[in-house]
Amino acid sequence: MSVLTPLLLRGLTGRPSGSSCHTPRSIPSHHEQLRTTDVATGPTSCFLCVLLLASGVLSHLEIYKKQE
């Protein structure tokens, strides 16, 4: 391991590098219910982005092919 590994881990975990005990944080768990529009809009926009990119590539496929 590198000499800098403890420093990097300390930066990622936010704990001092010498502490090995794990203390659970008291974070309140506030779960927000997703609305129907959220559930519909999220996946729909992701699928549309992927499908639009794929259709753009497929419609210009002849341009991307090597012309010999």
Contacts in CASP RR format, 6 or more apart in sequence:
PFRMAT RR
TARGET T0000
AUTHOR 0000-0000-0000
METHOD contacts of the structure
MODEL  1
MSVLTPLLLRGLTGRPSGSSCHTPRSIPSHHEQLRTTDVATGPTSCFLCV
LLLASGVLSHLEIYKKQE
6 17 0 8 1.000
6 18 0 8 1.000
7 17 0 8 1.000
9 17 0 8 1.000
10 16 0 8 1.000
10 17 0 8 1.000
57 64 0 8 1.000
END
